[in-house]
Amino acid sequence: MAKLEETLSGNFNQILNKIETGILQGSISASLEASSDFVAGSARCSVRVFERFSYLGGNRLSMSVTLFQNNEGPIHLCAVTSGGSQALFFKINTFGEEAFLDKLREIL
């Protein structure tokens, strides 16, 4: 598992769209597996779960991206990757997870 947390400024919808487009166009095997959007009063939260094939690891891995904003405050992003390990009892070869996060860093 690898994790990225950032505080962003800008338009919530534009940032979300840029992330979705960038991830899906950034890898031929990338797909959007699930999405969810919540609004409660002036707070909003969007969750996106992406998957892609890791050629280095020889398996599929996922990345969950959550954006949260209250009122017109800063936008909080949390991205977590998982599934890149090949071992049974401990994690080895997590390069694919970091590479997936690196693509998100590039987009941001």
C-alpha distances in whole Angstrom, upper triangle without the diagonal:
4,7,10,13,17,20,23,26,28,29,26,27,27,24,22,24,23,20,21,23,21,18,21,23,20,20,22,20,18,19,19,18,19,20,22,24,25,28,30,33,32,28,26,22,21,18,17,14,14,14,15,15,14,17,16,14,16,14,13,10,10,9,11,13,16,19,21,25,28,31,31,29,26,23,20,16,13,10,7,5,5,7,8,8,12,13,14,14,11,9,10,11,7,10,10,7,8,12,11,10,13,15,15,16,19,20,20
4,7,10,14,17,19,23,25,26,24,25,25,21,20,23,21,18,19,21,19,16,19,21,19,19,22,20,18,19,19,19,19,20,22,23,25,27,29,32,30,27,24,21,20,17,16,14,14,14,15,16,14,18,16,15,18,16,15,11,11,9,11,12,14,17,19,23,26,29,29,26,23,20,17,14,11,8,6,5,7,10,10,11,15,16,18,17,14,11,12,12,8,10,10,6,6,10,9,8,10,13,12,13,16,17,17
4,7,10,14,16,20,22,23,21,22,22,19,18,20,19,16,18,20,18,16,19,21,19,20,23,21,18,19,19,19,19,19,20,21,22,25,26,28,27,23,21,18,17,15,15,14,14,15,17,18,17,20,19,18,21,19,17,13,12,9,10,10,11,14,16,19,22,25,25,23,19,17,13,10,7,6,5,7,9,13,13,15,19,20,21,20,18,15,16,16,12,13,13,9,9,12,10,8,11,13,11,11,15,16,15
4,7,10,12,16,18,20,18,20,19,16,16,18,17,14,16,19,16,15,18,20,18,19,23,22,19,20,19,20,19,19,20,20,21,23,25,27,25,21,20,17,16,14,14,14,15,16,18,20,19,22,21,20,23,21,19,16,14,10,10,9,10,12,14,17,20,23,22,20,16,14,11,8,6,5,7,9,12,16,16,18,22,23,25,24,21,18,19,18,15,15,14,11,10,12,11,7,9,11,9,8,12,13,11
4,7,10,14,16,18,16,18,18,15,15,18,17,14,17,20,18,17,20,22,20,22,25,24,21,22,20,21,20,19,19,19,20,21,22,24,22,19,17,15,15,14,15,16,17,19,21,23,22,25,25,24,27,25,22,19,16,13,12,10,10,10,11,14,17,20,19,16,13,11,8,6,5,6,9,12,15,19,19,21,25,26,28,27,24,22,23,22,18,18,18,15,13,16,14,11,12,14,11,10,14,14,12
4,6,10,13,15,14,16,16,12,14,17,15,13,17,19,17,17,20,22,20,23,26,26,22,23,21,23,22,20,20,19,20,21,22,23,21,18,16,15,15,15,16,17,18,21,22,25,24,27,27,27,29,27,25,21,19,15,14,11,11,10,11,12,15,18,16,14,10,8,6,5,7,9,12,15,18,22,22,25,28,30,31,31,28,25,26,25,21,21,20,17,16,17,16,12,13,14,11,10,13,13,9
4,7,10,13,12,15,15,12,13,17,16,14,18,20,19,19,22,24,23,25,29,28,25,25,23,25,23,21,20,19,19,19,20,21,18,15,15,14,15,16,17,19,21,24,25,28,28,31,30,30,33,31,28,25,22,18,16,13,12,10,10,10,12,15,13,10,6,6,5,6,9,12,15,18,22,25,26,28,32,33,35,34,31,29,30,29,25,25,24,21,19,21,19,15,16,17,14,12,15,14,11
4,7,9,9,12,12,9,11,14,13,13,16,18,17,18,21,22,21,24,27,27,24,24,22,24,23,20,20,18,19,19,20,21,17,15,14,14,14,16,17,19,20,23,25,28,28,31,31,31,33,31,29,25,22,19,17,14,12,9,10,10,12,14,12,9,6,5,6,7,11,13,17,20,23,27,27,30,33,35,37,36,34,31,32,30,26,26,25,22,20,21,19,16,17,17,13,12,14,12,9
4,7,8,12,11,9,12,14,13,14,17,19,18,20,22,23,23,26,29,30,26,26,24,26,25,22,21,19,19,19,20,20,16,15,14,15,15,18,19,22,23,26,28,31,31,34,34,34,36,34,31,28,25,22,20,16,15,11,11,10,12,12,9,8,5,6,9,11,14,17,20,23,27,30,30,33,37,39,40,40,37,34,35,34,30,29,28,25,24,24,22,19,20,19,16,15,16,14,11
4,6,9,8,7,10,12,12,13,16,17,17,19,21,22,22,25,28,29,26,25,23,26,24,21,21,18,19,18,20,20,16,15,14,15,15,18,19,22,23,26,27,31,31,34,35,35,37,35,32,29,26,22,21,17,16,12,12,11,13,13,9,10,8,8,11,12,16,18,22,24,28,31,32,35,38,40,42,42,39,36,37,35,32,31,29,27,25,25,23,21,21,20,17,16,17,14,11
4,6,5,6,9,10,11,12,14,15,16,18,20,21,22,25,27,28,25,24,21,24,22,19,18,16,16,16,18,18,14,14,12,13,13,16,17,21,22,25,27,30,31,34,35,35,37,35,31,29,25,22,20,16,15,12,12,10,13,12,9,11,10,9,12,13,17,18,22,24,28,31,32,35,38,41,42,42,40,37,38,36,32,31,30,27,26,26,23,21,22,20,17,18,18,15,13
4,6,5,6,9,10,11,12,14,15,17,18,20,21,24,26,26,22,21,19,21,19,15,14,12,13,13,15,16,13,11,9,10,9,12,14,17,19,22,24,28,29,32,33,33,34,32,29,26,23,19,17,13,12,8,9,8,11,11,9,10,9,7,10,11,14,16,19,22,25,28,29,32,36,38,39,39,37,34,36,34,30,30,28,25,25,24,22,20,21,19,16,17,18,15,13
4,5,5,6,8,10,11,12,14,15,17,18,19,22,24,24,21,19,17,19,17,14,14,11,13,13,16,17,15,13,11,11,10,12,13,17,18,21,23,27,28,31,33,33,34,31,28,25,22,19,17,14,13,10,11,11,14,14,12,14,13,11,13,13,16,17,20,22,25,28,29,33,36,38,40,40,38,35,36,34,31,30,28,25,25,25,22,20,22,19,16,18,18,15,14
4,5,5,6,9,10,10,12,14,15,16,17,20,23,24,20,19,17,20,19,16,16,15,17,17,20,20,18,17,14,14,12,15,14,18,18,21,23,26,28,30,32,32,33,31,28,25,23,19,18,15,14,12,14,13,16,16,14,15,14,12,14,14,17,17,21,22,26,28,29,33,36,38,40,40,38,35,36,34,30,29,27,25,24,23,21,19,20,17,15,16,16,12,11
4,5,5,6,9,10,10,12,14,15,16,19,21,22,18,18,16,19,18,15,16,14,16,17,20,21,18,16,13,13,11,13,13,16,16,19,21,24,25,28,29,29,30,29,25,23,20,17,15,12,12,9,11,12,15,16,14,14,12,9,11,10,13,14,17,19,23,25,26,29,33,35,37,37,35,32,32,30,27,26,24,22,21,20,18,16,17,15,11,13,13,9,8
4,5,5,6,9,10,11,12,14,15,18,20,20,16,15,13,15,14,11,12,11,13,15,18,20,17,15,12,11,8,9,9,12,13,17,19,22,23,26,28,28,29,26,23,21,17,14,13,9,9,8,10,12,15,16,15,16,14,10,12,10,12,12,16,17,21,23,24,28,31,33,35,35,33,30,31,29,26,25,23,20,20,20,17,15,17,15,11,14,14,11,10
4,5,5,6,8,10,11,12,14,16,18,19,15,14,12,15,15,12,14,13,16,17,21,22,20,18,15,14,11,12,11,14,14,17,18,22,23,26,28,28,29,27,23,21,18,16,15,12,13,11,14,15,19,19,18,19,17,14,15,14,16,15,18,19,22,25,25,29,32,35,36,37,35,32,33,30,27,26,23,22,22,21,17,17,18,15,12,15,15,11,11
4,6,5,6,8,10,10,11,15,17,18,15,15,14,17,17,15,16,16,19,20,23,25,22,20,17,16,13,14,12,15,14,17,18,21,22,24,26,27,27,26,23,21,18,16,15,12,14,12,15,16,20,21,19,19,17,14,15,13,15,15,18,19,22,24,24,28,31,34,36,37,34,31,31,29,25,24,21,20,20,18,15,15,15,12,10,12,11,7,8
4,6,5,6,8,10,10,13,16,16,12,12,11,14,14,13,15,15,18,19,23,24,22,20,17,14,12,11,9,11,11,14,15,18,19,22,23,24,24,23,19,17,15,12,12,9,11,10,14,16,19,21,20,19,17,13,14,11,12,11,14,15,18,20,21,24,27,30,32,33,31,27,28,25,22,21,18,17,16,15,12,11,12,10,7,10,10,7,8
4,6,5,6,8,10,12,14,14,10,10,8,11,12,10,13,14,17,19,23,25,23,21,17,15,11,11,8,10,9,12,13,17,18,21,23,23,24,22,18,16,14,12,11,10,12,12,15,17,21,23,22,22,19,16,16,13,14,13,15,15,18,20,21,24,27,30,32,33,31,28,28,26,23,22,19,17,18,16,13,13,15,12,10,13,13,10,11
4,6,5,6,8,11,12,13,11,10,10,14,15,14,16,17,20,22,26,28,26,24,20,18,15,15,12,13,11,14,14,17,19,21,23,24,24,23,19,18,16,14,15,13,15,15,19,20,24,25,24,24,22,18,19,16,18,16,18,18,21,22,22,26,29,32,34,35,33,30,30,27,24,23,20,19,19,17,14,15,15,12,11,14,13,9,12
4,6,5,6,9,12,13,10,11,12,15,16,16,18,19,22,24,28,29,27,25,22,19,16,16,13,14,11,13,13,16,17,19,21,22,22,21,18,17,15,13,14,13,15,15,19,21,25,26,24,24,21,18,18,15,16,14,17,16,19,21,20,24,27,30,32,33,31,28,27,25,22,20,17,17,16,14,11,12,12,8,8,11,9,6,9
4,6,5,7,10,10,7,8,9,12,14,14,17,18,22,24,27,29,28,25,22,19,16,14,11,11,8,9,9,13,14,16,18,19,19,18,15,13,12,10,12,11,14,15,19,21,25,27,26,25,22,19,18,15,15,12,14,13,16,17,17,21,23,26,28,30,28,25,24,22,19,17,14,13,14,12,9,10,11,7,7,11,10,8,11
4,6,6,8,8,5,6,7,11,13,14,17,19,22,25,28,31,29,27,23,20,17,15,12,11,8,9,9,12,14,16,19,19,19,18,15,14,13,12,13,13,16,17,21,23,27,29,28,28,25,22,21,18,18,15,17,15,17,18,18,22,24,28,29,31,30,26,26,23,21,19,16,16,17,14,11,13,14,11,11,14,13,11,14
4,6,7,9,8,9,11,15,17,17,20,22,25,28,31,33,31,29,26,23,20,19,15,15,12,13,11,14,15,17,19,20,20,19,17,16,16,15,17,16,19,20,24,26,29,31,29,29,26,23,23,20,21,18,19,18,20,21,20,24,26,30,32,34,32,28,28,25,22,20,17,17,18,15,13,15,14,11,12,15,13,11,14
4,7,9,7,10,12,16,18,18,22,23,26,29,32,34,32,30,26,24,21,19,16,15,12,12,10,12,13,14,16,18,18,17,15,15,14,14,16,15,19,20,24,26,30,31,30,29,26,23,23,19,19,16,17,16,18,19,18,21,24,27,30,31,29,26,25,21,19,17,14,15,15,11,10,12,11,7,9,12,10,9,13
4,5,5,9,12,14,17,19,22,24,28,30,34,36,34,32,28,25,22,20,16,15,11,10,7,9,10,11,14,15,15,14,12,12,13,13,16,16,20,22,25,28,32,34,32,32,29,26,25,21,21,17,18,15,17,17,16,19,21,25,27,29,27,24,23,20,18,16,12,14,14,11,10,13,12,9,12,15,13,13,16
4,6,9,12,15,18,20,23,26,29,32,35,38,37,34,30,27,24,22,18,16,12,11,8,9,11,11,15,16,15,14,13,14,14,15,18,19,23,24,28,31,34,36,35,35,32,29,28,24,24,20,20,18,19,18,17,21,22,26,28,30,29,26,25,21,20,18,15,16,18,14,13,16,16,13,15,18,17,16,20
4,7,10,12,15,18,22,24,28,31,34,37,36,33,29,26,23,20,16,14,10,8,5,6,9,10,13,14,12,11,9,11,12,13,16,18,21,23,27,30,34,36,35,35,32,28,27,23,22,19,18,16,16,15,15,18,19,23,25,27,26,23,22,19,18,17,13,14,16,14,12,15,16,14,15,19,18,17,20
4,7,9,12,14,18,21,24,27,30,33,32,29,26,22,19,16,13,11,7,6,4,7,10,12,15,15,14,13,10,10,9,10,13,14,17,20,23,26,30,32,31,31,28,24,23,20,19,16,16,13,14,14,14,18,20,23,25,27,26,23,22,20,18,16,13,13,15,13,10,13,14,11,12,16,16,15,18
4,6,9,11,15,18,22,25,28,31,30,27,24,21,17,14,10,9,6,5,6,10,13,15,18,18,17,14,11,11,9,10,12,13,16,18,22,25,28,30,30,30,28,24,23,20,19,16,16,14,15,15,16,20,21,24,26,28,27,24,24,22,20,19,15,15,17,16,12,15,17,14,14,18,18,16,19
4,6,8,11,14,18,21,24,27,27,24,20,17,13,11,7,6,5,7,9,13,15,18,21,20,20,17,13,12,10,10,10,11,13,16,19,22,25,27,27,27,25,21,20,17,17,14,15,14,15,16,17,21,23,26,27,28,28,25,26,24,21,21,17,16,18,17,14,15,18,15,14,18,18,16,18
4,7,11,14,17,21,24,27,27,24,21,17,14,11,8,6,5,7,10,13,16,19,21,20,19,16,12,11,9,10,10,12,14,17,20,23,26,28,29,28,27,23,22,19,17,15,15,14,14,14,17,20,22,24,25,27,26,24,25,23,21,21,18,17,19,19,15,17,20,17,16,20,21,19,21
4,7,11,14,17,20,24,24,21,17,14,11,8,6,5,7,10,13,16,19,23,24,23,23,19,15,14,11,11,9,11,12,14,17,20,23,25,26,26,24,21,20,17,16,14,14,14,15,16,19,22,24,26,27,28,27,25,27,26,23,24,20,18,21,21,17,18,21,19,17,21,22,20,21
4,7,10,14,17,20,20,17,14,11,7,6,5,6,9,12,16,19,22,25,27,25,25,22,18,17,13,12,9,9,10,12,14,17,19,22,22,23,21,18,17,15,15,14,15,16,17,19,21,24,27,29,29,30,29,27,29,28,25,25,22,20,22,22,18,18,21,19,17,20,22,19,19
4,7,10,13,17,17,14,11,8,6,5,7,9,12,16,19,23,25,28,30,29,29,25,22,19,16,14,11,11,9,11,12,15,17,19,20,21,20,17,16,15,15,15,16,17,19,21,24,27,29,31,31,32,31,29,31,30,27,28,25,22,24,24,21,20,23,22,19,22,24,21,21
4,7,10,13,13,11,7,6,4,6,9,12,15,19,22,26,28,31,33,31,32,29,25,22,19,17,13,12,10,9,10,12,14,16,17,18,17,14,15,14,15,16,18,20,22,24,27,29,32,34,34,35,34,32,34,33,29,30,27,24,26,26,22,22,24,23,20,22,24,21,20
4,7,10,11,8,6,5,6,9,12,15,18,22,25,29,31,34,35,34,35,31,28,25,21,19,16,14,11,10,9,11,12,14,16,16,17,14,14,15,16,17,19,22,24,26,29,31,34,36,36,36,35,33,35,35,31,32,30,27,28,29,25,24,27,25,22,24,26,23,22
4,6,7,6,4,7,9,12,15,18,22,25,28,32,34,37,39,37,38,35,31,29,25,22,19,17,13,12,10,10,10,11,13,15,16,14,15,16,18,20,22,25,27,30,32,35,38,39,39,39,38,36,39,38,34,35,33,30,31,31,28,26,29,28,24,26,28,25,23
4,6,5,6,9,12,15,18,21,25,28,31,35,37,40,41,40,41,37,34,31,27,25,21,19,16,14,11,11,9,10,14,15,16,15,16,18,19,22,24,27,29,32,34,37,40,41,41,40,39,38,40,40,36,37,35,32,33,34,30,29,31,30,27,28,31,28,26
4,6,8,11,15,18,21,24,28,31,34,38,40,43,44,43,44,41,37,34,30,28,24,22,18,16,13,11,9,9,12,14,16,16,17,19,21,24,27,30,32,35,37,40,43,44,44,44,43,41,43,43,39,40,38,35,35,36,33,31,33,32,29,30,32,29,27
4,7,10,14,17,20,24,27,30,33,37,38,42,43,42,43,40,36,33,30,27,23,20,17,14,11,8,6,5,8,10,13,13,15,17,20,23,25,29,31,34,36,39,42,44,44,44,42,40,42,42,38,38,36,33,33,34,31,29,31,30,27,27,29,27,24
4,7,10,14,17,20,23,27,30,34,35,38,39,38,39,36,33,30,26,23,20,17,13,11,7,6,4,6,9,9,11,10,12,14,16,19,22,25,27,31,33,35,39,40,40,40,38,36,38,38,34,35,33,30,30,31,28,26,28,27,24,24,27,24,22
4,7,10,14,17,20,24,27,30,32,35,36,35,36,33,30,27,23,20,17,14,10,8,6,5,6,8,10,11,12,10,11,12,14,17,19,22,25,28,30,33,36,38,38,38,36,34,36,35,32,32,30,27,27,28,25,23,25,24,21,22,24,21,19
4,7,10,14,17,20,23,27,28,32,33,32,33,30,26,23,19,16,13,10,7,6,4,7,9,11,13,13,12,9,9,10,11,13,16,19,21,24,26,29,32,34,34,34,33,31,32,32,28,29,27,24,24,25,22,20,23,22,18,20,22,19,18
4,7,10,13,17,20,24,25,29,30,29,30,27,23,20,16,14,10,8,6,5,7,9,12,14,15,15,14,11,11,10,11,12,14,17,19,22,24,27,30,32,32,33,31,29,31,30,26,27,24,21,22,23,19,18,20,19,16,18,20,17,16
4,7,10,14,17,20,22,26,27,25,26,23,19,17,13,10,7,6,4,7,9,12,15,18,19,18,17,13,12,10,10,10,11,13,15,18,20,23,26,28,29,29,28,26,27,26,23,24,21,18,20,20,17,16,19,17,14,17,19,17,16
4,6,10,13,17,19,22,24,23,23,20,16,14,10,8,6,5,6,9,12,15,18,21,21,21,19,15,14,11,11,9,11,12,14,16,18,21,24,26,27,28,27,24,26,24,21,21,18,16,18,18,14,14,17,15,12,16,17,15,15
4,7,10,14,16,19,21,19,20,17,13,10,7,6,4,6,9,12,15,18,22,24,25,24,22,18,16,13,12,9,9,9,11,13,15,18,21,23,24,25,24,21,23,21,18,19,16,14,16,16,12,13,16,15,13,16,18,16,17
4,7,11,13,16,18,17,17,14,10,8,6,5,6,8,11,14,18,21,24,27,27,26,24,20,18,15,14,10,10,9,11,12,13,17,19,22,23,25,23,21,21,20,17,17,13,12,14,13,10,11,14,12,11,15,16,15,16
4,7,10,13,15,14,13,10,7,6,4,6,9,11,15,18,21,25,28,31,30,30,27,23,22,18,16,13,12,9,10,10,11,14,16,19,21,23,22,19,19,17,15,15,11,11,14,13,9,12,14,13,13,16,17,16,18
4,6,9,12,11,11,9,6,6,7,9,12,14,18,20,24,27,31,33,33,32,29,25,24,20,18,15,14,11,11,10,10,14,15,19,21,23,22,19,18,16,14,13,9,10,13,11,8,12,14,12,13,16,17,16,19
4,6,9,8,7,6,4,6,9,11,15,17,21,24,27,31,34,37,36,35,32,29,27,23,21,17,16,12,12,10,9,12,13,17,19,22,21,18,17,14,13,12,9,10,13,11,10,14,15,14,16,18,19,19,22
4,5,5,6,5,6,7,10,12,16,18,22,25,28,31,35,38,37,36,32,29,27,23,21,17,16,12,11,10,7,10,11,15,18,20,18,15,14,11,10,9,6,8,11,9,9,12,13,13,15,17,18,19,21
4,6,5,7,9,11,14,16,20,22,25,28,32,35,38,41,40,39,36,32,30,27,25,21,19,16,15,13,10,12,13,16,19,22,20,17,15,12,12,10,8,11,13,11,12,15,15,15,18,20,19,21,24
4,6,8,10,11,15,16,20,22,26,29,32,35,39,42,41,39,36,33,30,27,24,21,19,15,15,13,9,11,11,14,18,20,18,15,12,8,9,7,7,10,11,10,12,15,15,15,18,19,19,21,24
4,5,8,9,13,15,19,21,25,28,31,35,38,41,40,39,35,32,30,26,23,20,17,14,12,10,6,7,7,11,14,16,15,12,10,7,8,7,6,9,12,11,12,15,16,16,19,20,21,23,25
4,7,10,13,16,20,23,26,29,33,36,40,43,42,41,37,34,32,28,26,22,19,16,14,11,9,10,9,12,15,18,17,15,13,10,11,11,9,12,15,14,14,17,18,18,21,23,23,24,27
4,7,10,14,17,20,23,27,30,34,37,40,40,38,35,32,30,26,23,19,17,13,11,8,7,8,8,12,14,17,16,14,13,11,11,12,9,11,14,13,13,16,18,17,19,22,23,23,25
4,7,10,14,17,20,23,27,30,34,37,36,35,32,29,27,23,20,17,14,11,9,7,7,10,11,14,16,18,17,15,15,13,12,12,9,10,13,13,11,14,16,16,17,20,21,21,23
4,7,10,13,17,20,23,27,30,33,33,32,29,25,23,19,17,13,11,7,6,4,5,9,11,14,16,17,16,13,14,12,10,11,8,7,11,11,9,11,14,14,14,17,18,19,20
4,7,10,13,17,20,23,27,30,30,29,26,22,20,16,14,10,8,5,5,6,8,11,14,17,18,19,18,15,16,15,12,13,10,8,11,12,9,10,13,13,13,16,17,17,18
4,6,10,13,16,20,23,26,26,25,22,19,16,13,10,7,5,4,6,9,10,14,17,19,20,21,20,17,18,16,13,13,11,8,10,11,7,8,11,11,10,13,15,14,15
4,7,10,13,17,20,23,23,22,20,16,14,10,8,5,5,6,9,11,14,16,20,22,22,23,21,19,20,19,16,17,14,11,13,14,11,10,14,13,11,14,16,15,15
4,7,10,14,17,20,20,19,16,12,10,7,6,4,7,9,12,15,16,19,23,25,26,26,24,22,23,22,18,18,16,13,14,15,11,10,13,12,9,12,15,13,12
4,7,10,14,17,17,16,14,10,8,6,5,6,9,12,15,18,20,22,26,27,28,28,26,24,26,25,21,22,20,17,17,18,15,13,16,16,12,14,17,15,14
4,7,11,13,13,12,10,7,6,5,7,9,12,15,18,21,23,26,29,31,32,32,30,27,29,28,24,24,22,19,19,20,17,15,17,17,13,14,17,14,13
4,7,10,11,10,8,6,5,7,9,12,15,18,21,24,26,29,32,34,34,34,32,30,31,31,27,27,26,23,23,24,21,18,21,20,16,17,20,18,15
4,6,7,6,6,5,6,9,12,15,18,22,25,28,30,32,36,37,38,37,35,33,35,34,30,31,29,26,25,26,24,21,23,23,19,19,22,19,16
4,6,6,8,8,9,13,15,18,21,25,28,31,33,35,39,40,41,40,38,36,38,37,34,34,33,29,29,30,27,25,27,26,23,23,25,23,20
4,5,9,10,12,15,18,22,25,28,31,34,36,39,42,44,44,44,42,40,41,41,37,37,35,32,32,33,30,27,29,28,25,25,27,24,21
4,7,8,12,15,18,21,25,28,31,35,36,39,42,44,45,44,42,40,41,40,36,36,35,32,31,31,29,26,28,27,23,23,25,22,19
4,7,9,13,16,19,23,26,29,33,34,37,40,42,43,42,40,37,39,38,34,34,33,30,29,30,27,24,26,25,22,21,23,21,18
4,6,10,13,16,20,23,26,30,31,33,37,39,40,39,37,34,35,34,31,30,29,26,25,26,24,21,22,22,18,18,20,18,14
4,6,10,13,17,20,23,27,28,30,34,36,37,36,34,31,33,32,28,28,26,23,22,23,21,18,19,19,15,15,17,15,12
4,7,10,13,17,20,24,25,27,31,32,34,33,30,28,30,29,25,25,24,21,20,21,19,16,18,18,14,14,17,15,12
4,7,10,13,17,20,21,24,28,29,30,30,28,25,26,25,21,22,20,17,16,18,15,12,14,15,11,11,14,13,10
4,7,10,13,17,18,21,24,26,27,26,24,21,23,22,18,19,18,14,14,16,14,11,14,14,11,12,15,14,12
4,7,10,14,15,17,21,23,24,24,22,19,20,19,15,16,14,11,11,13,10,8,11,11,9,10,13,13,12
4,7,10,12,14,18,19,20,20,18,15,17,16,13,14,12,9,10,12,10,8,12,13,11,12,16,15,15
4,7,8,11,14,16,18,18,16,13,14,13,10,11,9,5,8,10,7,7,11,12,11,13,16,16,16
4,6,8,11,13,14,15,13,11,12,12,9,11,9,6,10,12,10,11,14,15,14,16,19,19,20
4,6,8,10,12,13,12,10,11,10,8,11,9,8,11,13,11,13,16,16,17,19,21,22,23
4,7,9,12,13,12,8,8,7,5,7,6,6,9,10,10,12,14,15,16,18,20,21,22
4,6,9,10,8,5,5,5,5,9,9,9,11,13,13,15,17,18,20,21,23,24,25
4,7,9,9,7,6,7,8,11,11,12,15,16,16,18,20,21,23,24,26,27,29
4,6,6,6,6,8,10,13,14,14,17,19,19,21,23,24,25,27,29,30,31
4,6,8,9,12,13,17,17,17,20,22,22,23,25,27,28,29,31,33,34
4,7,10,13,14,18,18,18,20,22,23,24,26,28,28,29,32,33,34
4,7,10,11,15,16,15,17,20,20,21,23,25,26,26,29,31,31
4,7,7,11,12,11,13,16,17,17,19,21,22,23,25,27,28
4,6,9,11,11,12,15,16,17,18,21,22,23,25,27,27
4,5,8,9,10,11,13,15,16,18,19,20,22,24,25
4,5,5,7,9,10,11,13,15,16,17,19,21,22
4,5,5,6,9,10,10,12,15,15,16,19,20
4,5,5,6,9,10,11,13,14,15,17,19
4,5,5,6,9,10,11,13,14,16,17
4,5,5,6,9,10,10,12,14,15
4,5,5,6,9,10,10,13,14
4,5,5,7,9,10,11,13
4,5,5,6,9,10,11
4,5,5,6,9,10
4,5,5,6,9
4,5,5,6
4,5,5
4,6
4
